Amino acid sequence: MGKEMQIGKLRHLIKIQSGTVSQDVAGEEILTWILEAERWASIEPLSGQERFLEAQIQADVTHKIGVRMAFTVTPKMRVLFGSRIFDILSVLNVGERDVKLKLICRENV
């Protein structure tokens, strides 16, 4: 059985956004990000070993973000933390219990 989510680790207020594509007057596509939710989360940079193991599955993984499950999160979304932007590469339902999500992310720099 996996570890329960510890509320004390959820100290970062993040914003989860989804992208929507529209067209401007010239017909050019414009990607606009819409706020889906604000959640308290844990944000952990990956250690060298974790980074190596995760990179075998997904290139350029830099962080894992833990949140309580409250709605559907997909890799088409992104996470904002202050001025930092994290692309979601994969979403894991920890223990398949519909309680905690682990977001495997790449930080945009």
C-alpha positions in Angstrom: 0.0 0.0 0.0 1.4 3.5 -0.9 2.0 6.3 1.6 -0.9 8.5 2.4 -0.7 12.1 1.3 0.7 14.2 4.1 -1.1 17.6 4.3 2.0 19.3 5.6 3.8 18.6 2.3 1.1 20.4 0.3 2.6 23.9 0.9 2.7 25.2 -2.7 -0.4 26.9 -4.2 -0.4 26.0 -7.8 -2.7 26.7 -10.8 -3.6 24.0 -13.2 -4.5 25.3 -16.7 -5.8 23.8 -19.9 -5.0 25.1 -23.3 -7.6 26.1 -25.9 -7.0 27.0 -29.5 -8.8 29.8 -31.2 -8.2 31.9 -34.3 -7.4 35.6 -34.6 -8.9 37.8 -37.4 -6.1 36.8 -39.8 -6.9 33.1 -39.3 -3.8 32.4 -37.2 -4.2 29.9 -34.4 -3.8 31.3 -30.9 -3.2 29.1 -27.8 -4.9 30.5 -24.7 -4.5 29.0 -21.3 -7.6 28.8 -19.0 -7.5 28.3 -15.3 -9.1 24.9 -14.3 -8.2 24.9 -10.6 -6.0 26.1 -7.8 -4.7 23.4 -5.5 -2.2 23.0 -2.7 0.6 20.7 -3.9 4.0 19.3 -3.1 6.7 20.2 -5.7 9.8 18.1 -5.7 12.8 18.4 -8.0 14.0 14.9 -9.0 17.2 13.6 -7.7 19.9 12.5 -10.1 18.9 8.8 -9.8 15.2 9.5 -10.1 15.8 11.8 -13.1 17.8 9.0 -14.8 15.0 6.4 -14.1 12.2 8.7 -15.2 14.2 9.9 -18.3 14.2 6.3 -19.5 10.4 6.7 -19.8 10.1 10.5 -20.5 12.9 12.7 -21.6 13.6 15.9 -19.7 11.6 15.1 -16.6 12.6 17.7 -13.9 9.9 17.6 -11.2 7.2 15.6 -9.6 4.1 17.4 -8.3 1.7 15.8 -5.8 -1.9 17.0 -5.5 -5.1 15.6 -4.1 -7.4 14.2 -6.7 -10.4 16.4 -7.3 -10.9 16.4 -11.1 -9.3 15.0 -14.2 -5.8 16.2 -15.0 -4.2 15.3 -18.4 -0.9 15.8 -20.1 -2.5 18.5 -22.3 -2.6 20.7 -19.2 0.2 22.7 -17.4 1.0 23.8 -13.9 1.8 27.4 -12.8 3.7 28.0 -9.6 4.4 31.7 -9.3 6.2 32.7 -12.5 7.3 29.1 -13.1 5.6 26.9 -15.7 5.6 23.1 -15.7 4.5 21.0 -18.7 2.7 17.9 -17.5 4.2 14.8 -19.2 2.2 12.1 -17.4 -0.4 11.8 -14.7 -0.2 8.9 -12.2 -3.2 7.9 -9.9 -1.1 6.9 -6.9 -2.2 3.4 -5.7 -5.1 3.5 -8.1 -7.1 4.8 -5.1 -8.5 8.1 -6.7 -7.0 10.1 -3.7 -3.6 11.4 -4.9 -2.1 12.3 -8.3 1.5 12.4 -9.1 2.3 14.7 -12.0 5.5 14.0 -13.8 6.6 17.4 -15.2 9.2 19.3 -17.2 9.9 22.9 -16.1 10.0 25.5 -18.9 13.2 27.6 -18.5 
